Amino acid sequence: MTTDLSTLTTAADRWDGMAAELLKQEEAYKRDVYGISMGQTWIGLSADAANRRFDVTLKEYQNAQTEAKAIASLLRDAHTQFVDLRKKLETARAEAVAKGMRVSGQGMVSFDTEQLSEGERTAYHHDPDYQESVRTSVASWQARVDQLVKDVADADKGVEVAFKAVVIDSDVNDGTLNGFNGKAQGDIEKYEAEEADEIAGRVAKGEKVSAADLAELRRAFRDNSEDKAFSQTFLSGLGPDATIKFTNELNGLAYDSDKSHKGVYMDLQGGLADTVAKATQVPGSVADAPPGSQKFKDWLASDDGAFYRQWTQGLEKTGTKNYGSNTNPLYGYQSFVSMMQHSDTKYDDQFLYQMGDDLITAEKKHPGIFTEWGAGHDGIRADAIDGLLGVMSNNPDAATAFFDPAGNGDGANHVGNDHLHYLTGSGDGTREWPKHVTTGVSVIEMDDPLSRTGLGAALEAAATGHPPLAAGQDPWPDVKHSEAQARVMHSIITELAPASGTDTEIHANLRQPLANALGEYGSDTHKILTGVDMDYIRAAGGDGYFDKDGSTHLAANGKELVQVLRGLSDDPEAYATLEKAELRHIGNELGTMPEGAARGDIDEKLENMGSGLGAYTAIKEDVLNDERMDKYADVDWKMKAAYHLVGGAVTPLYITTGPVSIAYGDALQRGVDTLTWDLGNSMKADADATANAAIADKYLGSNEKLAYMVDGWAQGRSDIDTTTPEGKDTAEKFTTNMLQGHDRGAGTAAKYMTDTNS
């Protein structure tokens, strides 16, 4: 905190001055000594011998200048890093003090009670909750200060690595045993990368590496996680083949030969993954260019794109190489993608798109390459495509581009892609999802329990524009979307809608993520289910979306939508997610009705609202009447659906800006929340499973839902007094209107589910 860092730049200036003086000596030596052996006055064997020796000395003068300039550059690099890191530490200390903390000269954080008033100090001494909150706050500030101090130590170690390396003669054949370094570099991170390369290379070869070297490798990854020069230098030195061997060795150590230090090896995996993510970032000038565009291709062919081009080309070759045995193969892509999953850094859109393309191409050329055989390999997912899609879900823009049927190329090259069809469709030209195969007396094929988990996450991200929802979060039904996102959602519906004469079969691992995605289009699916809005009807037969009110709206064939909703609803929680989104959209619509609206206008709106909800009643009944569902499963489905419906009253909702809580009691949502609140309380009051099943039946019933919603809405209006007989009668008539619409919607949806003909 008190070191005068300007001494570093002063020293750098002196080293530059040394280089300038060495240049003068080089010129004098070249003129007065070296030049003699080059003239015509001295010829013969002795002249030749002298010339070779003089040449070595001349190059040493030149190399000394290179080394001196590199040292000057390293000193300035160190100064820049230390100034930045100390500033962050000073800022953290100031912010801690402003929040009532004291930070000692040794970096110890404590609560500064001297800043408290007498009353606050008394409260602090007598309130355990207050004391606990203070302990938590102190621990948080201490962790931040400790991390920043550690960052300085990491940077200091990196400077040490660079200064030790810069003075080593890099050319053993230059005529000196230990001369000046003619290839000296002025970038600290490049020297760190070279040292990291050497350690990682030994690990990749299966050599024993000391704990100290592994700690240094972890430090180098940690200190340079945001440095592109380090990342590209490291990966260029290691190469794709050794990189895959390195990650395989780390897995072997973590899961087999050195399990007690698994944390160390997993941390190294994370460092390697972050390094790959940083090294493969494309510059801002081409970041927004579609992967198939000419702009991206031009950059890729340029000197600036050399690393990216060479690395991805090398990965294509090693990706299909078997690093395992014939009976339990381990292909390069499997190891590489599994390593990618350890990164905390978002991968670049372009890199993810190209990786996905390359993996699909490899699978088509080598059918069965991503099958898991026998015991498999700990820490490595056999299905590299699904694994990559999981990684892609953390970059929604990349996922949208990857699944957008029109998302590849530009201008005349805007040819689109068939990724969505290949991965979600059925029949010729689509993916045969890998199985888990065991061999022995007989060959046994089993479904992969993780199959399509990555696909589901990526589709949710692609259609919504944000990472997949966490457990306990629900989609908000009135969110704006881009054309590409809506195009993806429309295409998902058309791909998953059943073919003529078939039932709707949607893989179990796709149901909840797709319900989350469709729930976010709740205002659109409501209009589609209602079936009276011409904008939606026209667009369903065209592009599948249209722009209105500053947003792109999803449009789809009503029959296809209902059949997809039915397929998703085999999962009770997915069903509850979808119905909850519909209920919340209806609540929003009720809230937009102006006070004193004409009775006819209200009747029409309520009838259409009931129609949308009726479709979900028909879907629920179709699920429960499915001949494949036994009595126990029937009860279990109802209970899970009901419990998930309750969750909407107590957990955050989600919109594209992040989780937001709705103020319960607000007129927009009072009806929905009263329903879920009463349901939750009823179930808590009676722990008996049979009784709770009956309660679930009651609240899942349409009459109950509609009555609650209309009553809650009416209570929030000044033009309807529900405390009077007349007001109650009005509310009941409104409920009747909704029920009439509900019956229409239920009948239409039921017909869609039974009519499987085109």
N, C-alpha and C positions, 0 to 999 in steps of 0.2 A: 504493500500500500504506500510505502514511502520511498521506494527506490527511484532514483533519477534515471528514467528510461531514455532521456536524451543522450546519455553517454553511448548508447548503441548507434545512433545515427552519426554522432561525432566520430566514433571508431570506424563506421562505414566510410565516411569521407576520407579518413586517413588511409584506409585500404585502397580506395580509388586513387588517392595520391601516390601510393606505392606502385600501383599498376602503371601510372603515368611515368614514374621514374624508371621503372623497368623497361618501358617502351624506349626511353632515351638510351638506356644501356644496350638494348637490342640493336638499335640503329647504329650505335658506335661500334659494337662488336661486328655487325654485318659489314660495315664499311672498312674497319681497320684490321680485322682478323680473318673472318670468314671469306671476305672478298679476295684476299691474297691467293687463296687456293683455287679461286675461280678464274684468275687471270691467265695470261700467256707466258708470264715470266717464271712460273714455277709449274713444271709438268713432270710426269713420271709416277712411279709407285709411291714415293713419299708424299707427293701432292695429293694423290688419290686417298691415301690413308689419312692424311691430315684433314682433307675435305669431309670425310665421313665423321671424324671426331668433332670437327667444327660445326657440322650440321646438327649433331646431337645437342651441342651447347646452345646453338642458335634457337633450336626448338624449345629448349628449357627456358630461355628468356621469354619466349612466346607463351609457353605453358604457365609460367609463373604469373604472367599478366592475367591469363584466363582464371587461374586459381584465386588471385587477389580480387578480381572483379566479382567472382562468385561469392567469396567471403563477404564482400561489401553488400552484395544483394541479400545474402542470408541474414546479415545483421539488420538490414532494413525490414526484411520479412518478419524477423523476430520482434522488432520494435512495433510494427503494425499489429501483430497478434497480441502482444502484451498490453499495449495501450487499450485495445478493444476489450480484452478480457478484464482488465482492471476497471474499466469504465462500467462494465456490467456488474462487477462486484461492488463498486461504490454506489451504483444505483440501487442494488438490492439492499445494501446497508441503510441507505437513506429511506427507502420505502418501509423497511422494518421499523426504523425509529419512528416514522410517521404513524405507524400502526400501534405504537405503544411499547415497542421492544427496545432493549438495550443490546448493543453488539460490542463485545470487548475487542481489544486489539488483537487477541488470539482467535477471534471469530466465533466466540461462544455467545449464543443468543439467550437472553433471559427476559422475563416480563418486568418492565420498568414501573414499579408501584409508585415511584415518586411523582409520576405524572398524574396519578389519580387524585381526585378530591377526597376529602375526609370521608364523605358518604360512600363514594365508590370503593375506597380502601376497606371500609367496614363490610360492605357487601361482598367484596372479594374474599375476605377472611371467613365469612360465615355461609357462603353459598357454594356447595360442592359442585353444582352444575357450572357455575361461573368458573371455578377453578379448573374443571375438566376442559372447558372450552379454551381457557388460557393455555393449558398444557398442549392441547392439540395445535393451537396457533404457534406456540414456541417451536414445537417439533417441525412444523411445516416450514417456518422461516429458517430453522437450523439446517434442514435438508437442502434448502435452496442455497444457502451460504456455503455449505460443505461441497455441494456440486460445483459451484463456481470456483472455489479454491482448487478442487480436483481438476477442473478444466485448465487452470493456469499451470498446475503441475504436469498435466499431460502435454501441454504445449511446450513447456520447458524441456521435457524429455525429448520431444521431437526436434528441438533446436540442437540438443546435445548429439542426437543421432546424426543430424546433418553436418555438424562441425567435425565429427569424427570421420565421416565418410568423405568430405570434400577435399581433404589433404592426402588421400590415398591415391597413389599413381594408378591410373586406370588402364595404362598400356604397358604391359610387362615387356614388350618388344621394342621399346623406344630408345634402347641403348643405355638406360640407367637402371640401377637396381631399385631405387626408390626416389624417383624424380618428382617434379611438380605435376599436378593433375591437369592435363590438357583438355579433359572432358568434364571439368568441374561445372556444376549447375548451381544456379542461384535461387532454387526453389526448395524450401525445407521439405515440402510434402513429397517431392519426387525422391528424395533420399529416404524418407520414411517408407515410401512404397517399395523401394528396392530392398530395404531390409525386411519388410513384411513379406515380399516375394520369396526371399531366401528361406525364411522360416516356414512359410506355407508350402513351399516346394519340398522341404524335407518331410513335412507331415504327409503330403500327397504321395511321397515315395514309401510311406510306411515306416520311416525312421523314427527312432526314439527322440523326442524333443523335450527339452527341460521345461519345468514349470515357469522358470524365469523368461524363457523365450516365448512361451504361450502368453504370459502376462504382457510382454512387450507387444505381441501381435494384437492382443485385445486393446491395448492402449492406442496403438496406431489406428485401428478401426474406429475406436471411440473418438479420437482426436480429429479424425479426418472424414467423419461421416458426411460432411457437407462440402467436401473438397473434390472437385471434378478432376483436377490434375493428379491428385493422389490415386483416385479410383481408376482412372484410365491407365496410368502408369503401372499400377499394381496388376490389373487384369491383362494388360499387354504383355507384361513380363511372365505371368503365369500361363496365359493361354487357355482356351476353352477345355482342352483335354485335361490339363493339370488341375484346373478349377473343379471339374467334376470329380476327379480323383481326390482332391482336397476335401470336398463336402462328403464324399463317401467315407473317407477315413474318419472324419469328425463324427459321422453317424455311428460307425463301427465302434469307436472309442466310447461314445456316449451310451450306447445301448448294449454293448457287449464287453469289451476288454477293460474298460475303466469307468464303470457305472458310477463310482463314488464321486467322480468329478464331472458328472453329466452337465451341471450348470455351466462349467467353463466352456465345454464344447458347444453347447447350445448358444451361448453368448457369441462365440466365434462364428457360428452359423448366421446369427443375426447381423454381425459385422460384415460378413461376406455378402449377405443379401443386400444390405444397405449400400455397399460398395458397388454392386451390380446396378442397383437402382439409380445411383448418382451418375455412374459412368455412361449409362445409356440414355440420359436425358438429351433431347435434341434442343438446339438453340431456339430462342424465341422467334427468330425470323421464319422458321418453318414449323413451329410448334402447332399452329392452327391449320396447317396444310393437311388435307386428307391423305392417308397413307398411300393411296394409289395415284396421287396427283403428280404432275410433271415437276412442280416446285420441289416436292420432297425427293423425287428421283434425281433432280439436278444436284441438290445438296448432297445426296448419298454418293454421287459420283465425284464430288469435289474433294479437295484436300481436307477441308473441315470435317467432312463426313467419313474420313478414312478409318478412324477407330471403329465407329459404329458399323461400317460396311465390313471391315475385316473380322470384327468380333462375331457378328451375326452369321457371316459365311462360315466361320470356323465352327460355330455352334450347330449349324445345319449338319456338318459332317460328323461331329461327335455325338449329336443328339440321338442318332439311331445306332450308335455303337454299343455293344453289349459289354458292360463292366462286371457282370455277374457270371453265373455258370449256365450251361445249356439247359439244365433242369430248373433252375431258378434265376432266370435272366434279370438283369438290371440295366436298363437302357439310359443313356446319358440324359435324355429329356426328363425322365422320371426323377433322377437325382437333382437336376438343375431346377425344375419347377418346385420340388419339395423344399429346396433351399430358399427359393424366392419367397416362400410363405413365411419365413422368419423375419422379413423386413418390416421396419416401422416407417419406412419411406415409401411414398406413393410412386409407383412406376410410371414412366412416360406413356402417353396414349399411343404414340407411334410404335414403341417397342412392344407393348402388349398386343397391339393389332397384328404386328408382324409375327410375334411368337405364336399367337393363335392360328394364324394362317399356316405357319411352318409346321405346327403340330398336326393340324388336320391333313396337310399334304403328306407328312410322314406316315400318318395312320392309313391313308389311302394307298400309299406305296407298299406299306408293310402291315397288312391286316393282322390284328391280334397283338400288335406291339405293346399295347397298354393293358393287356390281360395280366391279372395277378396269379402267379403260379405258386401253389403250395403255401409255405409259410410266409412268402413275400420277404420284405426287408423292413425292419423296424425303422420308424421315422421317415419312411418314404412311401408316398401314395403312388400306387401303380398307374392309376388313370391320370396321366399328366394333363390331359385336356381339361378335365373337370377341376383338377387342382389349379390350373392357370385361371380358369373362370372365377374361382373363388378369390384369387388375388385381384383379378380385374374388377370385382365388385367394389373394391375400395377406391376405384377411379371411375365414377359413374359416366363421365364423358367418354372414356375409352370403351366402356361397356355399350353405351348407346351407339357409338360409331361402329363397333364390331357387329352388333345385331341389326342395325338399320339396313334394310334391304337396299337402300339407296346411299349407303354410307361409304362408298369407296370411289376415289377418283374425282376429277373435276372437269368441267367443260365436256369436250368430246370423249374424255376418258371416264365419265361418270357411269361406270358399268354396274355399280352395286356389288352385292355379294350374297352368297346363299348360306351364310353361317347359321342363321336362325332355322332355316329349313333343314339343314344337315343335322343340327343338334336336337331339334324338337319334333321334326316331322316323322312320318312313317312311310314305309315302302321303299322303292328303288331310290338310290341316291341319298339316303339318309343314314345316320350313324347306327351301327349295331353296338349298343353300349356294352363295355367289357364286363365279363363275369370273373368270379373268383374260382379258379380251377384247381382241383387236387387230383393227383394221379396215384395209382397204386394197383390194386387188383382190378379196379375199374376207374374210369374217369368220371369225376363228379363236378358238375357245374353248379355254383351257387350265386345268388344275386349279391352284388356288392352293397352292403348296408349304407355306404356313403354315396352311392351312385346318384348323380345329378344334384348333389348338395351345392357344388360350385355353380352349376348351371342355374339353379333357382336363385341363388344370391345375385349372380350377374344379370339375370333377366329383370329382377326387381330393381336393381340399380339402373339398368338401361332404360326402363320404362318410366322411372320416377325422377331420375337426375340426382339422387342422393344415395348414400350407402344403405344397405339393408337395415330395416328397423331392428332394434334390439328387443329382446323378450320384454313384454310388458308395455311396449309402445304400439299404438294403433294408428292407422293411416287417417289423415284428415281428408274428407271427400271433396273439398273445393279448393284444389291447388292448381296453379297455372303450370302448363307444360309447353315444351317446344314441339315443333313439327316432328323432329326426329324421334323424340320420346313417344309421341302419340302414334307415329308410324310403327314403332317397335311394338307398342301395346296392341295395335290393330293386327299386326302380323302374328303376334302370339295367339290371339283369338282364332284367326283363320287357320293357323297350323294345328292348334289343339282341338278345334271343333271336329267331331267325329265324321268319318266318311259315311257315305250312304249305306244304310242298313247295319250300322255298328253302334255299340254303346260308347259313351264317353269314358275313356280310360286315361287318367292323368296320374303320373307317377307320384307316389306318396311324398317324396322329398321336394316336389315342385308345388304342392298345394298351398302351404302357408305363405311362402314368398310371393307367389302369384296372386294370392288373395290380398296380401299387403299392397301389391302394385295396383290391382284393379280397384281396391278400396279407395285409393287416392284419385281415381277417376269416378268416384261415386256420383257426382253431379251429372256426368255424362251417361253412365250406365243407367241411372234413373230415367233419363230422357229416352234412352233406347228402349228400356223395358216398358215405358208408358206408351211408346209407339205413335205419338201424335205430332211430334215436332218435325216439320218438313226439312229443316236444315240437316238434321241427323239422318232422316230417311234418304235424302238425296246423296249425302256424303257416303253413306254405307255402301251404295252401289258404285262409288267412284274411288277417291283416294283413301277413304277410310278415316278421314279427319277433315276439319275445316277450321279457319281462323275467325274468331269473333271476340269482341270485348278484350282485346289485348292478350288473348291466350289461344292455344290450339286445342280444339275439342276432339275427343275420340268419337268416332262413329263406327258402328258395326251392324251386321245383320242380326236382328233380334233373336232369331232361332239359334244361330251360332253362339251368341253371348249366353243365352240361357243354358245351352248344353255344356258350355265350358264352366259356367257357375255351378252347374250340377256336378261336374267332374271334380271340381275343387272341394265341393261340400261333403265328399266322403270323409274328409277330415272335419270333425265338429268345430274345432277352433278356427279353421279357415272359414267355415260357414258363418260363425259368429262374427268374425272380422268383417265379412262382406255385408252381413245384415246390419251390423252396428254402423258401418259407413252409410248405408241407406237410411237408417234411422236418424243419424246426425244430419244428413243432407235434408231430410224432411223437416227436421227441427229448424235448420237454417232457413228453409223456404217459408215455414210458418212465421218465423221472426221478421221476414221482409214484408209481410202483408200489412199495409198501412191501416192505422186506426180508422174505423168508419167505412171500410171498404164495402162495396156493394155486395149484397148477399149472393147474387148470381156469380160474381167473380170468385168469391170464397168457395162456393160449392164446386165450381169447375176445378179450381186448384186442388181442393181436398180430394176430389174424385181421382185426379191424376196421381196424387201422392199415394193414395191407397192402392192404385194399380201397380206402382213400382214395388210396394211392399208385398203385394199379393204374389208376385213372382217368387219371392223368397219362401212364402208359405208353401207354394207348390213344390219347390225344390226340396224343402225340409220333408214334406210328406213323401216325396219320391224316394228320398234316402231311407226313411224309416220303413217304407213298404217294400224295399228291395228284398227279394227272396234270399239274398245272400246274408242278410242281417238277422241273427237270432235274437231272442228276447233279451238276453243279457247285453248284447251289443247295442240294442235299441236303447235301453236304459242308460248305458254308458255314454252313448252319443249325446243324448239329451242333457245329461249332467255336465259333460264337458262344454257343450255349446252354451249352456246357461251360465256356468262359471266364467267362461270367457266373456260373455256379455256383461257380467257384473264388473269385470276388470275395467271397463270403460269409465266407470264412475270414480275410480280411485287412482288411475294411472295417467301419466301425461299422454297427450296426443302428439302427433308429429306432423309438421309441415316442412317445406323445403328450407326454412330458416332455422329449423331445430325444434326441439321439444317445447311445447307450450301447454300450459294448463288452462282449461276452461273454467271460468268462475261459476260454480254450481249455484243454481238459483237464478242465473241469467235467463231471461225470457226465451232466448233462442233454444236453450237446451233443457229447460226445466222438466218438460214431459219425459224426455229420454232418461234423464238422470234420476227422476223420481221412480221410474220403472226399474232401473238397475239397482237403485238404492234399496227399494222394497224387496226386490228379489234376493239381494245379498243378505239383508237382515233376516229374511224368512229362512234362508238356508242355514245361517249361523245359529238361529234359534232352535233348529231341529237337526241334530247330527245324524238322525236315522236315514240311511241311504234310500229306503223305500219311500219315506215321507218326502225326502228331498227330490226324488224323481217326480213325485206328484206335483210338488211346487214348481219344478222346472217345466212340466207340462203346462201348468197354468200360465206362467209368465211367457213361455214361448208361443202361446196361442195368440192369434192375430187380434181377436177382440180385446184382449187385455192390453196389448201394445197400443192399439189405436186409441182406446179409451184413455189410457194414461197420457198419450201425447196430446190429444185434443184438450183434455182437461187441464194439463199443465200450461198449454198455450193460452187457453181461454182465461185462466187465472191471472195471466200477466197482461191482460188487455183492459183498458178502461171502458171500452164500449161493450163489454160482456160482463155482467155481474153474476157470477156463478153462485152467489149466496141467495139469489132469488129464484123462485120457481121458473120464471120466464127465462132467466139466464141459463139455468140448468137445462131447460128444454132446448134452447138454442145449441148448447154444447152437444147435447145428445143427437140433434139433427145433423150437426156437422160430422159427428162420429159415424152416423148412418151413411152419409155421403162417402166418407172414406171407405167404409165397408163395401159399398156398392162398387167402387173402383177396385177395391181389393179383390172382389170376386171376379171381375173382368180380367185383371192381371194374372190371377191364379189360374184361370181357365186357359188363357193364352199360353202361359208357360207350360202348363201340363200337356197341352197339345204339342208344343215344341219338343218336349222330352219323349213323347210316345211316337211322334212322326219322324222316323229316321230316313224317310225317302227324300231325295233331292227336290 
